Amino acid sequence: MSAINPHARNLSRLSVSSTIALRERRLGVVLFERRRGGIALTHECEVLRRRAEALSTLLADAASEVERARHDILGLLRLFAGLRRLFPINNMLSSAIR
């Protein structure tokens, strides 16, 4: 059985209950089994919890990667301006010959 303390993050019991009810309606599943001693996560909630943890890790990794990118070169940048721009003398010769 898993206990949820709504005061752990200064949330009201009504706010937590409303958020849970909204999620359950949107997903079309029951997320928690309400019991006399508290609540327990349903199988569907366990699936959602695992996905949420994976997403949280992915977002943290992405933020870290972006921060590292501010300081490192991550790849090769290739530029091609074309021969006429690289060798302007060829442009002058072409114009003179015409």
Buried (B, 14 or more C-beta within 10 A) or exposed (E): EEEEEBEEEEBEEEEBEEEBEEEBEEEEBEBBEEEEEEBBBBEBBEEBEEEEEEEEEEEEEEEEEEEEEEEEEEEEEEEEEEEEEEEEEEEEEEEEEE
